Amino acid sequence: MPDVPTIVAAGENAPGDRCDSLKRAGAIVLRLPEQRGRVRLRPLLEELARRELSTVLVEGGAELAASLIEEDLVDRVIFFIAPKLLGGRGAPGPVGGAGRTTMGGALPIHDLSVRRFGADVALIGYVHRTD
């Protein structure tokens, strides 16, 4: 299997000693513009595309998912569903941020397919923005 580099996206204000430590460990550290203390996503994806990386798996959580959706940076989504009940009023959902609160404002998912992974189910679809 070929060596695959680890790429770390760091804000332009990230501590230099930590970035240097990551570089010494063999990582490629991308220093990128920040917005509200977080790496700006569009410049990150543009840099990855420049490096000929055209597919990115994002597992960062609800707020990252919301940011990517709001910046129109999502082409495909995969929702994994486990056969377990979890929740409550305070339970986090898969997409954070301000969100969309009406069905009329919901972002449709198209060309939906279903795959099983053991007991889990994955819903796979494509996002086509209409607004």
GROMACS elastic network, one bead per residue, 0.5 to 0.9 nm:
[ bonds ]
;  ai    aj funct       b0    kb
    1     4     6  0.86544   500
    5    26     6  0.76531   500
    5    27     6  0.64613   500
    5    28     6  0.70121   500
    6    26     6  0.74641   500
    6    28     6  0.61405   500
    6    29     6  0.85246   500
    7    27     6  0.57230   500
    7    29     6  0.59220   500
    7    30     6  0.72157   500
    8    19     6  0.87605   500
    8    22     6  0.81624   500
    8    27     6  0.67555   500
    8    28     6  0.61348   500
    8    30     6  0.61266   500
    8    31     6  0.86752   500
    9    28     6  0.85774   500
    9    29     6  0.60699   500
    9    31     6  0.64316   500
    9    32     6  0.69432   500
    9    39     6  0.71404   500
    9    44     6  0.72471   500
   10    13     6  0.79485   500
   10    14     6  0.60033   500
   10    19     6  0.77209   500
   10    29     6  0.67149   500
   10    30     6  0.58630   500
   10    31     6  0.50394   500
   10    32     6  0.61221   500
   10    33     6  0.86082   500
   10    34     6  0.87298   500
   10    38     6  0.85129   500
   10    39     6  0.65594   500
   11    14     6  0.51859   500
   11    15     6  0.89321   500
   11    30     6  0.80682   500
   11    31     6  0.54886   500
   11    32     6  0.50009   500
   11    33     6  0.58671   500
   11    34     6  0.54459   500
   11    35     6  0.88571   500
   11    37     6  0.76046   500
   11    38     6  0.65776   500
   11    39     6  0.51311   500
   11    40     6  0.81929   500
   12    15     6  0.87278   500
   12    30     6  0.87914   500
   12    31     6  0.51133   500
   12    32     6  0.52457   500
   12    33     6  0.55795   500
   12    34     6  0.65157   500
   12    39     6  0.81502   500
   13    16     6  0.81930   500
   13    31     6  0.83338   500
   13    32     6  0.87973   500
   13    33     6  0.85129   500
   13    34     6  0.78502   500
   13    37     6  0.84539   500
   14    17     6  0.87952   500
   14    18     6  0.77127   500
   14    19     6  0.73465   500
   14    31     6  0.80243   500
   15    18     6  0.55351   500
   15    19     6  0.65400   500
   15    20     6  0.88184   500
   16    19     6  0.50617   500
   16    20     6  0.60384   500
   16    21     6  0.85345   500
   17    20     6  0.50183   500
   17    21     6  0.61318   500
   17    22     6  0.86982   500
   18    21     6  0.50237   500
   18    22     6  0.63168   500
   18    23     6  0.86909   500
   19    22     6  0.51349   500
   19    23     6  0.62637   500
   19    24     6  0.87091   500
   19    29     6  0.65589   500
   19    31     6  0.88207   500
   20    23     6  0.50214   500
   20    24     6  0.61850   500
   20    25     6  0.86485   500
   20    29     6  0.84481   500
   21    24     6  0.51087   500
   21    25     6  0.63295   500
   21    26     6  0.88745   500
   21    27     6  0.89162   500
   22    25     6  0.50564   500
   22    26     6  0.65658   500
   22    27     6  0.54804   500
   22    28     6  0.76629   500
   22    29     6  0.71920   500
   23    26     6  0.51025   500
   23    28     6  0.60394   500
   23    29     6  0.64889   500
   24    27     6  0.72631   500
   30    44     6  0.82075   500
   30    47     6  0.84788   500
   31    39     6  0.87308   500
   32    39     6  0.62134   500
   32    40     6  0.71383   500
   32    43     6  0.70995   500
   32    44     6  0.68778   500
   33    38     6  0.83381   500
   33    39     6  0.59781   500
   33    40     6  0.58466   500
   33    43     6  0.74280   500
   33    44     6  0.86158   500
   34    37     6  0.57549   500
   34    38     6  0.51258   500
   34    40     6  0.52023   500
   34    41     6  0.88993   500
   35    38     6  0.53694   500
   35    39     6  0.63827   500
   35    40     6  0.58646   500
   36    39     6  0.84933   500
   38    41     6  0.86614   500
   39    43     6  0.84527   500
   39    44     6  0.74845   500
   40    43     6  0.60522   500
   40    44     6  0.65368   500
   41    44     6  0.50290   500
   41    45     6  0.61929   500
   41    46     6  0.85385   500
   41    67     6  0.80859   500
   41    68     6  0.72783   500
   41    71     6  0.81917   500
   41    73     6  0.83996   500
   42    45     6  0.52097   500
   42    46     6  0.60659   500
   42    47     6  0.85937   500
   42    68     6  0.87513   500
   42    71     6  0.78024   500
   42    73     6  0.76058   500
   43    47     6  0.61074   500
   43    48     6  0.86110   500
   44    47     6  0.51841   500
   44    48     6  0.62991   500
   44    49     6  0.86855   500
   45    49     6  0.60919   500
   45    50     6  0.85258   500
   45    53     6  0.86929   500
   45    54     6  0.86648   500
   45    56     6  0.86234   500
   45    73     6  0.85378   500
   46    49     6  0.50598   500
   46    50     6  0.61781   500
   46    51     6  0.87063   500
   47    51     6  0.64077   500
   47    52     6  0.87901   500
   47    53     6  0.87568   500
   48    51     6  0.50303   500
   48    52     6  0.64624   500
   48    53     6  0.52446   500
   48    54     6  0.72833   500
   48    56     6  0.88363   500
   49    54     6  0.57038   500
   49    55     6  0.87874   500
   50    53     6  0.73578   500
   51    54     6  0.86994   500
   53    56     6  0.75401   500
   58    61     6  0.82243   500
   58    64     6  0.82123   500
   58    65     6  0.77407   500
   59    62     6  0.89012   500
   59    64     6  0.83657   500
   59    65     6  0.82100   500
   60    63     6  0.77938   500
   60    64     6  0.57550   500
   60    65     6  0.71799   500
   61    64     6  0.56432   500
   61    65     6  0.62087   500
   61    66     6  0.87309   500
   61    94     6  0.70232   500
   61    95     6  0.76018   500
   61    96     6  0.81739   500
   62    65     6  0.50928   500
   62    66     6  0.61319   500
   62    67     6  0.86904   500
   62    92     6  0.75648   500
   62    93     6  0.66488   500
   62    94     6  0.50056   500
   62    97     6  0.75483   500
   63    66     6  0.50511   500
   63    67     6  0.62123   500
   63    68     6  0.86902   500
   63    94     6  0.85937   500
   63    95     6  0.64200   500
   63    97     6  0.56703   500
   64    67     6  0.50833   500
   64    68     6  0.62101   500
   64    69     6  0.86034   500
   64    95     6  0.80601   500
   64    96     6  0.77938   500
   64    97     6  0.85648   500
   65    68     6  0.52590   500
   65    69     6  0.62059   500
   65    70     6  0.86142   500
   65    74     6  0.87973   500
   65    94     6  0.75682   500
   65    95     6  0.56407   500
   65    96     6  0.70628   500
   65    97     6  0.85453   500
   66    69     6  0.51591   500
   66    70     6  0.60397   500
   66    71     6  0.85470   500
   66    94     6  0.86594   500
   66    95     6  0.52365   500
   66    96     6  0.52886   500
   66    97     6  0.53793   500
   66    98     6  0.80044   500
   66    99     6  0.71315   500
   67    70     6  0.51573   500
   67    71     6  0.61150   500
   67    72     6  0.86033   500
   67    73     6  0.85975   500
   67    95     6  0.89442   500
   67    96     6  0.83326   500
   67    97     6  0.71614   500
   68    71     6  0.52464   500
   68    72     6  0.62767   500
   68    73     6  0.51580   500
   68    74     6  0.61601   500
   69    72     6  0.51044   500
   69    73     6  0.59624   500
   69    74     6  0.57368   500
   69    95     6  0.88621   500
   70    73     6  0.76666   500
   70    74     6  0.88855   500
   70    97     6  0.88742   500
   70    99     6  0.87029   500
   71    74     6  0.82391   500
   72    75     6  0.82949   500
   72   129     6  0.77888   500
   74    77     6  0.74252   500
   74   126     6  0.84571   500
   74   127     6  0.67644   500
   74   128     6  0.89835   500
   75   125     6  0.86957   500
   75   126     6  0.57385   500
   75   127     6  0.52474   500
   75   128     6  0.73424   500
   76   109     6  0.85196   500
   76   124     6  0.73263   500
   76   125     6  0.57184   500
   76   127     6  0.57855   500
   77   109     6  0.81712   500
   77   123     6  0.80113   500
   77   124     6  0.58118   500
   77   125     6  0.55355   500
   77   126     6  0.61802   500
   77   127     6  0.73229   500
   78   122     6  0.62804   500
   78   123     6  0.55405   500
   78   125     6  0.66282   500
   78   126     6  0.88865   500
   79    94     6  0.85238   500
   79   121     6  0.81676   500
   79   122     6  0.54280   500
   79   123     6  0.50903   500
   79   124     6  0.65575   500
   79   125     6  0.87861   500
   80   120     6  0.68205   500
   80   121     6  0.57616   500
   80   123     6  0.65260   500
   80   124     6  0.87836   500
   81    84     6  0.83066   500
   81   120     6  0.57151   500
   81   121     6  0.51851   500
   81   122     6  0.61448   500
   81   123     6  0.79575   500
   82    85     6  0.83606   500
   82   119     6  0.69379   500
   82   121     6  0.65584   500
   82   122     6  0.88359   500
   83   119     6  0.68650   500
   83   120     6  0.64582   500
   83   121     6  0.82519   500
   86    91     6  0.79940   500
   87    90     6  0.74827   500
   87    91     6  0.50229   500
   87    92     6  0.78507   500
   87    93     6  0.88635   500
   88    91     6  0.52202   500
   88    92     6  0.87745   500
   89    92     6  0.85729   500
   92    95     6  0.82026   500
   92    96     6  0.76953   500
   93    96     6  0.66439   500
   95    99     6  0.71787   500
   96    99     6  0.63183   500
   98   101     6  0.86020   500
   99   106     6  0.88137   500
  100   103     6  0.79569   500
  100   104     6  0.89024   500
  100   105     6  0.58765   500
  100   106     6  0.58124   500
  100   107     6  0.80854   500
  101   104     6  0.86020   500
  101   105     6  0.69298   500
  101   106     6  0.74071   500
  102   105     6  0.52102   500
  102   106     6  0.62574   500
  103   107     6  0.84892   500
  104   107     6  0.85578   500
  105   131     6  0.86425   500
  107   127     6  0.73808   500
  107   128     6  0.79941   500
  107   129     6  0.68927   500
  107   130     6  0.78602   500
  107   131     6  0.86434   500
  108   126     6  0.84811   500
  108   127     6  0.65158   500
  108   128     6  0.70832   500
  108   129     6  0.76533   500
  108   130     6  0.83538   500
  109   112     6  0.68984   500
  109   124     6  0.87570   500
  109   125     6  0.56274   500
  109   126     6  0.53922   500
  109   127     6  0.50690   500
  109   128     6  0.70839   500
  110   124     6  0.89890   500
  110   125     6  0.55239   500
  110   126     6  0.51037   500
  110   127     6  0.63338   500
  110   128     6  0.72260   500
  111   124     6  0.80460   500
  111   125     6  0.54511   500
  111   126     6  0.62251   500
  111   127     6  0.89982   500
  112   123     6  0.66912   500
  112   124     6  0.55200   500
  112   126     6  0.71759   500
  113   122     6  0.82149   500
  113   123     6  0.58626   500
  113   124     6  0.52172   500
  113   125     6  0.64045   500
  114   121     6  0.69262   500
  114   122     6  0.56676   500
  114   124     6  0.62417   500
  114   125     6  0.88982   500
  115   120     6  0.85755   500
  115   121     6  0.57916   500
  115   122     6  0.51666   500
  115   123     6  0.67170   500
  115   124     6  0.78837   500
  116   119     6  0.69488   500
  116   120     6  0.58410   500
  116   122     6  0.61784   500
  116   123     6  0.89963   500
  117   120     6  0.50694   500
  117   121     6  0.59820   500
  117   122     6  0.73946   500
  118   121     6  0.78556   500
